[in-house]
Amino acid sequence: MRFVGRLMILLLVLSNAIVVIPAACAEEPVTLIGTIVKWRYPDADIGKSQMSDAATIAADGNRTVPSSVLKTTMTTPDSVEKVLAFYQDLLTRNATNDKTLGIEPDVGRSVVFSDESEGRPFAFHTILVNSEASSTTLIVTRGESEELTSITWKQYLRHDVGK
């Protein structure tokens, strides 16, 4: 009985600690799949995905800021043109798109679409999205004989953990 009483006290303390921890964080926790789904092309299959330390360092080798890099590859039978049209629409600034991507309305960013297909036997497009705290790259490719369009997505995030 004494063991059960101590266990109950421990569980009570731990449950309160779990409630307190998120309040101490400087920003919303980043999750891999939670971030990918914001950028997912509709009905695309999501392949191997990874999230790791971005190891942002200065020239002297010292870490400058906490950062992460997230990546995945998605595939769809849709054409490259249809995929590009989706991202052109998604990256047009408006309240709905900003909410979908989790972007604050007052955050500035640049968006660059580039076609690198010329002279290649496959479609090769890049989309670069940069802001003060993040950098997102989408590479959209499809070979002439391929049945799927591939969307490689990578995102660098700089974290604000406070002082």
N, C-alpha and C positions, 0 to 999 in steps of 0.2 A: 504494500500500500504506500509506503514511504517513497519507493521508486516512482510509482505512478504520479504522486504529488509533485515530486521534483521534475519529472518529465513534463507535466502540465505547466509548471512555472517556466521551464526552459522554452517550451513551445509558445507560451504567451510572450515572453521576452523577444524571441526570434520573430514572431509575427509583427510585433511593434517595430522591430528594427527594419524589417522589410518595408514597412509603410514609410519609414523615415528616410531610407536611402534615396529613393527617387527625388525627393524634395531637395536633397543636397547637391544634385547634379546641376551643372550649368546649362545643359541643353537636353533636349529629348534624346533618349538613347537611339543609336543608329542600328538598324537591323538589315541584314543582307537582303532577304526576300522582301521585306517591307519597302526597301528602297528600289529594288528591281521592278516590282509590280507597278510602281509609278511610271516607269519608262517602258514597260512591256508593250510590244506591238500586239494588237488584239489577236487572241487565240494562238499566238506564237508558242512553240515548244521552248521551254527554258532548259538549257543544257547545264553542264557543270558550272557551278558558281562558287566564287571564293571571295572572302573578305580578309584583309591582312593589314598589318602595320605598314604605313607608307614610309616610315623612317625619313621624315623630312629633316635634313641636316644642313648646316652652314658649311662654308668652305673649310673651316677649321675642324670639321668632323663632329661638332657638337649638335645635338638635336635642337631644333629651333621651336617647333610646335608639335603637339600631338596630332597625328593625322592617320587616315585610313585610306586604303584603296579597295574598291569593290569591282568585281568583274563577272561577266557571264556571256554566253553566246545563246542567241535565240534563233530559231528557224521557222520559216513560214513558206507555204506554197505560193503566196501572193507575189506579184511582180515587184521589182526594185522600184519602179515608178510609184506604185501604190504605197509601198513602205515609206518612200521619201515624202509623199504627199501627207501621210499620217503625221510624220515628225514635223513637217513644215507647219501643219495646223496646230499640233501640240505645243510647239515652241513659239507660237504667236502669243504675245503678251495680252492676257485678259484675266479677269478674276477667276474664271473657271479653270483655265490651264494652270495659273499660278497655284491654285489650291490643289489640283491634281498632283503637281510636281513638288508641292511643299515649299514653294518660294514665297517669301514675304513680298507684298506689292511694292515696297520702297527699295528693294534690292536691285541694283543695276547688274546687267550681264550683257555679254556679247554672244552672238550666234553666227556661225559660219558654216555654210553648206559648200562642199567642193566636189566636183566630178573629176576623178583621176582615171577614168576609163579609157581615154584615148590611147590607141596603140596597143591595147591589151585585149586578150581574148575573153575578157569577163568584165562585168560591170563592177566598178569600184568607186564608192562614194564615201566621203567622210563628213561628219557633222560634229562641230566643236562648240561646246557651250561653256563659257567661262564667267565666273563671278569672283568676288573677293575671297570667298571661302571654299569654292569648289571648282572642279574642272571635269567636264563630262565629254567623252568621246564615243561616238557611234560610228562603226565602220559597216557599211552595207555592201555586200558583194553577192554576185551570182555568175557562175560560169555559163557559157552558151549552152552546154549540154546538161547543166544541173537542173534538178527539179525543185530545189528549195533555195530561197533567198536567205542568206546568213546575215545576222545582225550581231556584231560584236560590240558589247557595251562595257565601258570602263568609267569609273568615277573616282576622282581623288577628292577627299574631304578633309579640310582643316578644322579641328575641333577647338571650340572655345571652352576651356575648363575653368576659367576664372583665375584669380590670383590667390 
